[in-house]
Amino acid sequence: MADGTDFDPLAYSQSQVDGQATPAFDPLAYSQSASDAGKRGGKSYDVIDGKLVPTGSAEAKAAQSPTSGMSSADLAMAGAGKAQVDMYHGVRQLLGATGAQSDVDNAAARDKPLMATPAGVTGYVGGSLADAVIPAGLAGKAAQAAGLARTGAALTGLANPTTYAMGALSGAAQGALQPVETGDSRTLNTAGGAAMGAAGNAIARGVGAATGLAADKLGDSASRAVKALQDAGVPLDAAQRTGSMLWNRAKVMLGDHPLTAGAQADFADMQQKAVNKAFLSTTGETAANSATPDVMNRIRTRLGQTYDDIADRTSVDYNHIEGPLSDVLNNARLRLNDAQFGTIQRNVDDIVNKASQNGGMINGDQFKNVKMTLDKLSGGGDSDVGDVARDIRETMNNGLLQTAADKGNQADVDLLKKTNQQYRNMKTIEGAIDKQGSGDISPARMTSIMGQKANRSVSIYGQGDTSLSDLAKASNELITSHTPNSGTPARLMNLATLPAIGAIAGGVKEGDWKGVGEGAAAGIALPYIAQKALNARGLTGATNVLGSLGAKSSMPVAAGGAVQHLPLSAIFGLRDAAKADN
């Protein structure tokens, strides 16, 4: 084989199978003889890692490149270093240093293999960013610290330009400092730098606007609402936690999407159950998450038993309820008709008679009897009479508390204060329970009830226990959807259905089953991914950080400058890479 005769690998393999004796194949000798292929019409091969590789192939070129064997990290670091050297050469050119042009051309030729690698280009872009941003930014800070405000502002503007004009000026400066190879033009570099600098400023503005859509847009009221609901154990999605327009629109679309609508409904149901539980906790109920009839009856029975137990050991002094009962009657006379007022008058007279029979005191049995009658009137069909009956009931409860205080029974006083508040909360919640039997408590109806005259001292003036009022306001602000749904998201998805089906059909026709599968998987996965992001509790902080970094008012010099100089740096890196390919 060393004489240059053609080597037939198939025949050689067959001879090994047949067990025939065959001269040993010497690849080095063969490569040497094959190098004279032009004379014998054969093919030329190189020996790479013990195997024959066609001369001039990509594999052969890669093996002969000075970058062969370098890791991606090494190539990136080398690319970053080239950026620094290029800046040095560019400055020497501008100053007219002797031999500067030959140094630029030699460096360009030497670095062609490096700039033919993606990692090398990436490192070059990163190094160019550092050259453009860090020196000017640090110099600007130093000038400002030294009291040179205008100089500092100008230098900082070059590193992180806030206007299109400063962006163009910064880009032009970076372009002018680029080394110019023989045949290239510094004027074109400078003009291109100015154009890309202005474009970079536009990109920075777009980044700020895009990240701002997902960032926290809550005002003080909504922030308090978030805290109130989270303290109450109510899970919130990203739209509710941030007030972001982007998240709210995504929430509407996911609610309409056939693949995610079910999970969105499940999350909403879980959230409503948590809201129910938070409301019910203000009545002392800690186990239930729905205000069903058996739950409400359990609450009423428990609170009623507490009153009965205290009344058994504390008779109500009529002197503590006489004045308030008179006020209730006077108000009832103004708002009720004769028949309604007659019902109220009879019950007040019954209380007076019971007290007179017992030396001005209402004992435990009498208290229970009055309470039972008033409870029936409160839950009866006449809401006007029911309202007055509740006022009388509250008067009796307050009289029991004051009598316990007179006797110095502080434990009963504290228990009655707690029970009175829980009882008022229970009666308030009654009017907000869904009438369909689900046991859900409507945040909107709760807010409306808390705004009524009887509750304004709490909801408007913040007097007394405001826990129920705070929950009502918070849940109505965040849980009740205030994002309009015009139906556009659903229409867009319907419009996308036919093209998607067409794309799948086209893929099937062409036999591109892999493409069909990847497209279908992406179409299914993306809504789920968006939904997980929407409902993930830990995402708010990340979106806020992105919004903060992206906002032009707070974008730090390094981040802002990098975003704005990235197009220009990438252009220079890709330009040199293109030259390397040639």
C-alpha distance (Angstrom), angle and dihedral (degrees) to the residues before:
residue distance angle dihedral
M1 . . .
A2 3.77 . .
D3 3.82 90.3 .
G4 3.83 91.0 72.3
T5 3.81 98.5 -104.1
D6 3.81 114.0 151.1
F7 3.77 116.1 -88.1
D8 3.83 116.0 -136.5
P9 3.84 108.2 -157.4
L10 3.85 92.5 -169.6
A11 3.79 92.5 53.1
Y12 3.78 90.1 44.7
S13 3.82 91.7 52.6
Q14 3.82 91.3 46.9
S15 3.80 91.4 51.5
Q16 3.79 89.3 54.0
V17 3.81 89.9 52.5
D18 3.84 91.3 48.5
G19 3.76 90.6 48.9
Q20 3.77 92.9 -122.9
A21 3.72 119.8 157.1
T22 3.79 109.5 -107.7
P23 3.77 129.4 -179.5
A24 3.80 111.3 -102.5
F25 3.79 113.8 -96.9
D26 3.78 112.6 -121.1
P27 3.86 107.6 -163.9
L28 3.80 93.3 -171.2
A29 3.76 92.2 52.9
Y30 3.78 91.1 43.7
S31 3.81 91.8 50.3
Q32 3.79 89.9 51.3
S33 3.79 92.8 51.4
A34 3.81 92.1 42.2
S35 3.80 91.1 55.1
D36 3.80 86.4 76.4
A37 3.81 89.4 58.2
G38 3.80 92.9 130.5
K39 3.78 89.3 66.7
R40 3.82 95.4 47.8
G41 3.85 100.6 31.3
G42 3.81 92.6 -117.9
K43 3.82 130.1 129.2
S44 3.79 123.8 -90.9
Y45 3.82 119.7 -126.1
D46 3.79 136.7 -176.8
V47 3.77 124.2 -149.0
I48 3.80 108.9 -123.1
D49 3.82 118.8 177.4
G50 3.82 90.7 -20.7
K51 3.81 96.4 -49.2
L52 3.80 134.6 96.5
V53 3.79 115.0 -106.1
P54 3.82 123.3 -178.6
T55 3.77 110.2 -102.5
G56 3.82 112.2 -107.5
S57 3.82 94.3 19.6
A58 3.81 120.5 135.3
E59 3.79 90.0 -106.4
A60 3.79 92.1 51.9
K61 3.80 92.3 47.7
A62 3.80 91.7 48.1
A63 3.79 91.6 50.8
Q64 3.81 91.4 51.1
S65 3.88 93.5 45.9
P66 3.82 117.9 107.8
T67 3.82 86.9 -128.9
S68 3.82 91.5 60.6
G69 3.79 110.4 124.9
M70 3.80 95.3 17.1
S71 3.80 116.2 129.8
S72 3.80 121.9 -126.5
A73 3.81 89.7 -105.9
D74 3.83 90.4 52.8
L75 3.79 91.4 48.4
A76 3.82 91.9 49.1
M77 3.81 91.6 49.9
A78 3.80 89.9 48.2
G79 3.82 89.7 50.3
A80 3.81 90.9 51.2
G81 3.79 89.5 49.9
K82 3.80 90.8 50.9
A83 3.81 88.9 56.0
Q84 3.80 90.4 57.2
V85 3.81 92.5 46.8
D86 3.80 91.3 47.6
M87 3.80 90.3 53.8
Y88 3.80 89.5 51.0
H89 3.81 91.8 49.8
G90 3.80 90.8 47.0
V91 3.80 92.6 54.0
R92 3.85 91.1 47.5
Q93 3.80 89.0 51.8
L94 3.79 91.7 51.8
L95 3.80 90.4 50.3
G96 3.82 91.5 49.9
A97 3.79 94.6 -119.6
T98 3.82 116.0 -178.1
G99 3.81 112.4 -97.6
A100 3.80 93.5 9.0
Q101 3.81 94.5 127.0
S102 3.80 94.0 51.0
D103 3.80 90.0 47.2
V104 3.82 89.8 54.0
D105 3.79 93.4 48.3
N106 3.81 93.7 45.0
A107 3.81 91.9 48.7
A108 3.80 91.1 49.6
A109 3.80 91.6 51.7
R110 3.78 92.8 44.8
D111 3.83 93.5 49.0
K112 3.81 96.9 48.1
P113 3.83 94.2 101.0
L114 3.80 90.8 48.7
M115 3.80 93.1 50.7
A116 3.80 89.6 49.1
T117 3.82 88.9 69.8
P118 3.85 123.6 80.7
A119 3.81 91.1 -136.7
G120 3.79 91.3 52.5
V121 3.81 91.7 51.3
T122 3.80 90.7 47.6
G123 3.78 91.3 51.9
Y124 3.80 90.5 47.6
V125 3.81 91.2 53.3
G126 3.79 90.5 49.3
G127 3.79 92.3 48.6
S128 3.80 91.2 48.7
L129 3.80 89.8 51.8
A130 3.79 90.2 52.7
D131 3.80 90.8 49.9
A132 3.79 91.9 50.5
V133 3.79 100.7 41.7
I134 3.77 113.4 28.2
P135 3.83 103.8 51.1
A136 3.81 94.8 45.7
G137 3.80 92.4 42.4
L138 3.80 94.2 50.3
A139 3.79 92.0 43.1
G140 3.79 89.5 51.6
K141 3.79 91.9 52.0
A142 3.80 90.9 47.8
A143 3.80 92.4 49.6
Q144 3.80 91.6 50.0
A145 3.80 90.5 49.0
A146 3.81 88.9 51.8
G147 3.79 91.0 53.8
L148 3.81 95.6 -104.4
A149 3.79 94.3 128.6
R150 3.80 98.6 167.7
T151 3.78 94.2 45.4
G152 3.79 91.1 46.7
A153 3.79 91.7 49.3
A154 3.81 91.1 50.3
L155 3.81 93.7 49.5
T156 3.80 92.4 45.0
G157 3.80 88.1 49.1
L158 3.80 90.1 56.5
A159 3.80 91.1 51.9
N160 3.79 95.8 42.2
P161 3.81 108.9 13.8
T162 3.78 114.8 -162.0
T163 3.80 97.0 -169.6
Y164 3.79 133.3 51.5
A165 3.81 90.1 -117.3
M166 3.80 92.9 55.0
G167 3.80 89.4 43.8
A168 3.82 90.5 54.6
L169 3.82 91.6 45.9
S170 3.79 92.1 49.5
G171 3.79 92.0 47.7
A172 3.79 91.8 47.3
A173 3.80 90.4 53.0
Q174 3.79 91.7 51.0
G175 3.80 91.4 46.9
A176 3.80 92.3 48.9
L177 3.81 91.1 53.6
Q178 3.79 93.3 54.4
P179 3.82 114.2 107.9
V180 3.80 113.6 -106.9
E181 3.78 117.6 -138.4
T182 3.77 120.9 -148.7
G183 3.80 107.3 -76.5
D184 3.82 94.3 23.3
S185 3.83 127.4 103.1
R186 3.80 129.2 -125.9
T187 3.81 88.2 -160.3
L188 3.78 90.8 59.6
N189 3.81 90.4 45.8
T190 3.80 90.7 52.1
A191 3.80 94.1 45.8
G192 3.78 91.8 46.3
G193 3.79 90.0 48.4
A194 3.80 91.2 52.9
A195 3.81 91.9 50.0
M196 3.79 93.8 47.0
G197 3.82 91.7 44.2
A198 3.78 89.9 57.9
A199 3.81 89.6 45.2
G200 3.80 89.6 51.1
N201 3.80 90.0 54.9
A202 3.79 89.0 53.2
I203 3.81 89.7 50.8
A204 3.81 90.5 50.9
R205 3.78 90.1 52.3
G206 3.78 89.8 49.3
V207 3.80 91.5 49.7
G208 3.78 90.0 51.2
A209 3.79 92.1 49.4
A210 3.81 94.2 45.4
T211 3.79 96.1 47.8
G212 3.79 89.9 41.9
L213 3.80 89.2 61.2
A214 3.79 89.7 63.2
A215 3.80 97.3 38.2
D216 3.78 128.5 98.8
K217 3.82 109.7 -72.6
L218 3.79 97.5 168.0
G219 3.76 121.7 134.6
D220 3.79 124.3 -144.6
S221 3.81 93.7 -87.4
A222 3.80 94.2 50.9
S223 3.81 91.3 44.3
R224 3.80 89.4 55.8
A225 3.79 88.8 47.3
V226 3.82 91.3 53.2
K227 3.79 90.9 51.2
A228 3.81 93.1 46.7
L229 3.81 93.1 51.9
Q230 3.79 95.4 42.3
D231 3.81 89.9 49.5
A232 3.81 86.9 52.0
G233 3.82 91.3 53.0
V234 3.82 97.0 -108.2
P235 3.86 112.5 148.1
L236 3.80 114.2 -131.4
D237 3.79 129.6 -163.7
A238 3.80 124.9 -134.0
A239 3.80 92.8 -95.3
Q240 3.80 91.3 55.8
R241 3.80 95.0 41.5
T242 3.80 95.1 50.2
G243 3.80 108.3 23.0
S244 3.81 86.1 -134.7
M245 3.79 115.5 167.7
L246 3.81 89.6 -146.2
W247 3.80 93.4 54.1
N248 3.80 92.3 44.3
R249 3.80 91.9 52.8
A250 3.79 90.3 46.2
K251 3.79 89.3 51.0
V252 3.80 91.4 54.2
M253 3.80 91.8 48.8
L254 3.81 93.7 47.5
G255 3.78 89.2 50.2
D256 3.83 89.0 56.6
H257 3.80 96.9 40.7
P258 3.82 112.1 103.0
L259 3.82 92.1 -139.9
T260 3.80 96.0 50.9
A261 3.81 105.3 24.8
G262 3.81 92.0 90.4
A263 3.80 94.1 52.1
Q264 3.80 90.5 45.6
A265 3.80 89.6 53.2
D266 3.81 89.8 49.1
F267 3.80 91.1 51.7
A268 3.80 91.0 48.4
D269 3.81 90.3 50.1
M270 3.81 91.6 48.8
Q271 3.79 89.1 49.1
Q272 3.81 92.5 49.2
K273 3.80 90.3 50.5
A274 3.81 89.2 52.4
V275 3.82 89.8 50.1
N276 3.81 90.0 49.7
K277 3.78 90.2 51.5
A278 3.81 91.6 48.9
F279 3.81 91.6 52.0
L280 3.81 93.1 45.7
S281 3.80 91.3 49.4
T282 3.81 87.9 68.5
T283 3.82 87.2 66.5
G284 3.80 92.8 51.8
E285 3.81 93.1 -100.4
T286 3.80 109.1 133.7
A287 3.81 104.7 165.9
A288 3.80 106.9 52.3
N289 3.80 127.3 79.3
S290 3.81 96.6 -174.8
A291 3.79 129.8 54.8
T292 3.80 94.9 -132.4
P293 3.83 119.7 161.2
D294 3.81 93.5 -100.2
V295 3.81 91.1 51.0
M296 3.80 93.5 48.7
N297 3.80 90.8 46.4
R298 3.80 89.5 50.6
I299 3.80 90.6 52.7
R300 3.82 93.0 47.9
T301 3.80 91.8 47.6
R302 3.80 92.7 50.1
L303 3.80 94.0 48.6
G304 3.80 91.9 43.5
Q305 3.78 90.9 52.1
T306 3.79 89.8 53.0
Y307 3.81 90.7 54.7
D308 3.79 91.3 46.4
D309 3.80 92.9 50.4
I310 3.80 92.8 51.1
A311 3.82 92.3 43.4
D312 3.81 89.5 54.0
R313 3.78 89.4 62.8
T314 3.83 98.8 30.6
S315 3.83 124.0 49.2
V316 3.82 114.1 -153.0
D317 3.81 114.9 -113.2
Y318 3.81 107.4 -131.4
N319 3.80 90.1 -145.7
H320 3.80 88.5 70.0
I321 3.82 93.8 56.3
E322 3.81 103.7 32.5
G323 3.83 96.0 86.6
P324 3.82 96.4 42.1
L325 3.84 91.0 47.3
S326 3.79 89.8 53.1
D327 3.82 90.0 52.5
V328 3.81 91.0 49.7
L329 3.80 91.1 52.1
N330 3.80 93.5 48.6
N331 3.80 91.7 51.0
A332 3.81 91.6 45.5
R333 3.81 90.9 53.2
L334 3.81 88.7 59.0
R335 3.81 97.7 49.3
L336 3.85 105.8 31.3
N337 3.76 132.3 70.7
D338 3.78 120.5 -122.3
A339 3.81 96.0 -91.3
Q340 3.81 92.8 47.9
F341 3.77 92.8 45.5
G342 3.80 90.3 49.3
T343 3.82 89.7 59.5
I344 3.81 91.5 51.7
Q345 3.80 93.1 44.4
R346 3.81 91.8 53.6
N347 3.80 92.1 53.1
V348 3.80 93.2 48.1
D349 3.80 89.8 49.1
D350 3.81 88.7 51.3
I351 3.82 90.1 55.8
V352 3.81 91.0 48.8
N353 3.83 91.8 49.6
K354 3.81 92.5 49.3
A355 3.80 91.1 51.9
S356 3.82 92.5 48.3
Q357 3.82 90.5 50.8
N358 3.80 90.6 55.0
G359 3.81 103.5 44.2
G360 3.82 95.7 -90.8
M361 3.80 93.4 -48.6
I362 3.83 130.6 106.6
N363 3.78 109.5 -143.9
G364 3.79 128.5 -151.5
D365 3.81 97.9 -89.1
Q366 3.81 91.8 46.6
F367 3.83 90.7 48.1
K368 3.81 91.0 52.0
N369 3.78 91.8 49.5
V370 3.81 93.2 50.5
K371 3.81 91.2 45.7
M372 3.80 92.8 51.7
T373 3.82 92.1 51.1
L374 3.80 93.1 47.8
D375 3.80 91.8 48.3
K376 3.81 90.3 55.3
L377 3.79 91.0 50.9
S378 3.82 91.4 46.7
G379 3.80 91.9 55.5
G380 3.81 95.4 39.1
G381 3.76 129.2 110.5
D382 3.81 95.6 -97.0
S383 3.79 105.1 79.0
D384 3.82 93.9 -173.4
V385 3.81 92.0 55.8
G386 3.80 88.8 42.4
D387 3.82 91.6 56.4
V388 3.81 92.0 53.4
A389 3.81 91.3 44.7
R390 3.82 88.7 55.6
D391 3.80 89.6 51.3
I392 3.82 90.1 53.5
R393 3.78 90.7 46.6
E394 3.81 90.9 52.6
T395 3.82 89.0 48.5
M396 3.81 89.8 54.9
N397 3.82 91.3 48.1
N398 3.79 91.5 50.8
G399 3.80 90.4 48.3
L400 3.81 89.8 54.0
L401 3.80 90.2 50.8
Q402 3.81 94.0 49.4
T403 3.79 91.6 48.5
A404 3.81 91.0 51.1
A405 3.81 88.3 50.8
D406 3.82 90.6 51.2
K407 3.78 88.6 56.1
G408 3.77 92.3 49.4
N409 3.80 94.2 -117.9
Q410 3.79 97.3 147.4
A411 3.80 94.3 171.3
D412 3.81 90.8 59.4
V413 3.81 90.8 43.6
D414 3.82 91.4 55.0
L415 3.79 92.0 44.3
L416 3.80 91.9 49.3
K417 3.80 93.0 49.7
K418 3.77 89.7 52.8
T419 3.80 93.1 44.2
N420 3.83 93.0 46.9
Q421 3.81 90.3 54.1
Q422 3.79 92.6 46.9
Y423 3.80 90.4 48.0
R424 3.83 91.6 51.7
N425 3.80 89.7 48.7
M426 3.81 90.9 50.2
K427 3.82 92.0 52.1
T428 3.83 90.1 47.7
I429 3.80 93.3 49.7
E430 3.81 91.3 50.6
G431 3.80 91.2 73.9
A432 3.80 94.8 50.9
I433 3.81 99.1 52.2
D434 3.79 116.2 116.2
K435 3.78 110.9 -103.4
Q436 3.81 93.5 -144.3
G437 3.79 93.4 77.9
S438 3.81 98.2 -108.1
G439 3.78 92.0 116.9
D440 3.80 92.3 -130.8
I441 3.78 117.3 149.1
S442 3.79 113.4 -138.7
P443 3.82 113.6 -131.5
A444 3.82 90.1 -157.5
R445 3.82 92.9 53.1
M446 3.81 91.1 44.4
T447 3.80 89.6 54.5
S448 3.79 90.8 48.4
I449 3.82 92.0 50.6
M450 3.80 92.3 47.7
G451 3.79 88.3 53.7
Q452 3.78 93.1 57.4
K453 3.80 119.7 108.6
A454 3.80 94.5 -102.9
N455 3.81 91.8 57.9
R456 3.80 101.8 36.1
S457 3.78 93.8 99.9
V458 3.80 86.5 65.2
S459 3.81 103.5 32.8
I460 3.81 98.0 39.8
Y461 3.80 106.0 23.9
G462 3.81 98.0 31.0
Q463 3.78 94.6 -130.1
G464 3.79 119.6 158.9
D465 3.79 124.4 -10.4
T466 3.82 107.7 -5.4
S467 3.82 98.0 177.2
L468 3.81 94.9 108.0
S469 3.81 92.6 43.2
D470 3.82 91.2 49.2
L471 3.79 91.7 50.6
A472 3.79 91.7 47.9
K473 3.80 93.1 51.7
A474 3.81 93.8 43.5
S475 3.79 96.1 48.1
N476 3.79 92.8 44.7
E477 3.80 90.7 50.7
L478 3.81 96.9 47.3
I479 3.81 110.1 18.2
T480 3.79 97.6 43.8
S481 3.81 106.0 76.1
H482 3.79 114.3 -117.3
T483 3.81 95.6 172.6
P484 3.82 109.6 105.2
N485 3.78 116.8 -128.6
S486 3.78 110.9 -152.4
G487 3.79 91.3 177.2
T488 3.81 91.7 -109.9
P489 3.85 94.4 123.5
A490 3.79 90.9 54.6
R491 3.80 91.9 47.2
L492 3.79 91.2 50.1
M493 3.79 91.3 52.3
N494 3.80 90.3 48.7
L495 3.80 90.0 50.5
A496 3.81 89.7 51.0
T497 3.79 93.2 51.7
L498 3.82 98.5 76.1
P499 3.84 95.1 45.8
A500 3.81 88.9 48.4
I501 3.79 91.4 51.2
G502 3.80 89.4 46.8
A503 3.79 91.7 50.7
I504 3.80 91.4 50.5
A505 3.79 91.5 47.2
G506 3.80 90.5 49.7
G507 3.79 90.7 50.6
V508 3.78 91.4 50.3
K509 3.80 91.5 48.6
E510 3.80 91.8 52.0
G511 3.78 91.0 45.1
D512 3.80 93.2 -117.6
W513 3.79 94.4 144.2
K514 3.78 92.3 156.4
G515 3.80 91.1 55.5
V516 3.79 91.3 46.9
G517 3.78 90.8 50.9
E518 3.80 94.0 46.7
G519 3.79 92.3 48.1
A520 3.78 92.9 47.7
A521 3.80 91.6 46.8
A522 3.80 91.3 50.3
G523 3.79 91.7 47.4
I524 3.78 90.4 53.0
A525 3.80 97.8 39.3
L526 3.80 100.6 47.2
P527 3.84 96.8 64.4
Y528 3.81 89.8 47.1
I529 3.80 91.3 49.9
A530 3.81 90.9 49.6
Q531 3.78 90.1 48.7
K532 3.81 93.0 50.8
A533 3.79 89.3 49.9
L534 3.80 91.7 48.9
N535 3.80 94.0 52.0
A536 3.81 98.0 36.4
R537 3.79 109.9 115.1
G538 3.80 95.0 -151.8
L539 3.80 96.6 54.1
T540 3.79 98.4 81.1
G541 3.79 93.6 75.1
A542 3.80 91.5 50.6
T543 3.80 93.6 50.5
N544 3.78 90.5 47.2
V545 3.80 91.0 52.3
L546 3.80 90.6 49.5
G547 3.77 90.5 48.2
S548 3.78 91.4 49.4
L549 3.80 93.6 49.3
G550 3.78 92.3 43.8
A551 3.81 96.5 49.2
K552 3.82 109.3 101.0
S553 3.80 90.4 -142.3
S554 3.80 92.5 60.0
M555 3.81 104.4 22.6
P556 3.82 105.0 129.2
V557 3.81 118.6 -125.0
A558 3.79 95.8 -108.0
A559 3.81 95.6 46.9
G560 3.80 95.0 39.7
G561 3.76 94.8 45.9
A562 3.79 92.3 47.0
V563 3.79 92.3 52.9
Q564 3.78 92.4 47.7
H565 3.83 97.3 43.9
L566 3.80 95.2 41.4
P567 3.85 96.4 91.2
L568 3.80 92.2 51.0
S569 3.81 94.5 45.6
A570 3.78 90.8 47.4
I571 3.80 91.0 50.6
F572 3.82 91.6 54.5
G573 3.80 91.3 45.9
L574 3.81 94.1 48.7
R575 3.79 90.7 44.4
D576 3.79 91.4 57.3
A577 3.79 90.6 43.8
A578 3.81 90.0 54.2
K579 3.78 90.2 51.2
A580 3.79 89.3 50.1
D581 3.80 90.6 55.5
N582 3.78 89.7 53.7
